[in-house]
Amino acid sequence: MAASYHFVDADKTAIFVDDGEGKTTTVPAGHPLFRLLSEGTPARGETPAIEPVHIIGYRKPALQVPASVTPLQARIALNAAGLREVVEAWVAKQPLEAQDAWFYGIEVRRSAPFIAVAATALGLTDKQVDELFIAAASAR
């Protein structure tokens, strides 16, 4: 199959590239390749044959740490990190109010004092907690 590309949206904020061999990427408007592609980019739906595009040296933007995740998402991330049993054992030793927040809360907020206290008690850095929240947000 021939390689193709088209704008992602009507505002032309990015270009979707398919190399025709099963690899795809999105080139954001700020990337140097965007200008090169956009000068000759067809209207959406048109797919002229082009040479495969390989992006070298592009760095993805940093993932945003979500303000909150659902309790299920938090538990999925903790399971994946091998921390759920440790966290729940720590929670079981906390006052009832903290236990209720963990077991019955409708969201887990990154900025909650409970999270900071738990991280300190469990020896987790802010970066590690941020990574857990990012991983949790991707669990659907």
N, C-alpha and C positions, 0 to 999 in steps of 0.2 A: 504494500500500500504506500502511496506517496505521502510525504510529510505535508502537514497543513498547519495553518494558524489563523486565529481570528480574535477580535477584541472580546474580552470577557463580558463587558457591559456597554450600554449606550454612552456612558460618560468617558469611555476609553481610558479606564484607570489601569488596565493590565491587558496583556495579550496571552492567550492560551496557545501553547505550541504542542503539537503531536508529531513526533519524529517518524511516524509511520511504521515503527518497529516495536510498538508497545510502550514506549517511554513518553511521558508527558511532563510538561512543566508550565508554570505561569511566570511570565516576565512582567514585573511591576513597572509602572510609569517612570520611576526614578532610575531604572537600570539602563546602562548604556545601550544594550541591545534593543531596548524598547523603541528608541528613535529610529534605528535602522529598520526594524520590522514595520513600524507604523507608517513609514513613508510609502510603503508598497502594500500595506495590508488591505485585503479585499473586504467587502461588506460581509457581515456575519452570514454564514451559510455557504459562501463560496469557498472552495478549497483548491486553489491552484497547486500544481506540483512545485515543490521547492526542495532545495537540498536540506538534509537533516540538520538541525540546529543543536549544537552542544554548548552549554553554558559552562564556562570555567571560571572559578573564582568568585562566584556570586554567593553572598552570605545571606541566609534567611534572616528576616527581622526577629528579634527576641520575642519569645512568647510572653504574652501578658499574664500576670498572676491574677486569677479571678478573685473577686471580692468575696464570693461564697460559692459553695458547692452543696449538693444534696447529701444527706447522710449516706445514701447508697453509694454515691460517687466516692465519698471519703473512704468508705469501707473497702470498695474495690481497689482504690489506690493503696491503701494500707495492706491489703492482702498481697498485692503485686510486689510491694516492697518488703514483705515478710514482717511487718510491724503490727498487724492487727491484734494479735494475742498480747503483745507487750503493752500496747495502748490500752486495751480493755482491762488488763490486769491493773494498770495504773489508775484508770477511771474508777474501778471498783473500790479503790482505797480513798477516793475523794468524798467530800461532803455530798449529801443527797441532792442538793441543788445542781452541782456539777454533773452528777450521774444522770439526773433528769435531762439536763441540757444535751448530754451526749446520746442518751438512749431514746429520747422522745422529741428532740428539737427537729424543726422542719428545714433547717439549713445549718451549715457549718461555716462560720464567717472567719476569714483569714485574720481580721483585726481583733477578734474576740480575745480578751485577756486569758481565757481558758486555754487557747491555743498556745499563747506565749509561755504560760506556766507549764503546760504539758511538754512543749518542746525543750524547755530548760531541764525539766525533770528527766526527760528521756535522752538528753544529750544531743538533740538535733539542732543544727544551725538554722538561721533564717533562710539561707539558700536551700537547704534540704526541705524545709517546710514549704517554701515556694514551689519547689519541684513536685512535692506531693500534691499541692493544690492544682498545679498545671496538669499533672497526670490524672487527677480526679476529674477535672473539667472535661477531659477527652473521653472519659468513660460514660457511655450513654446507655 
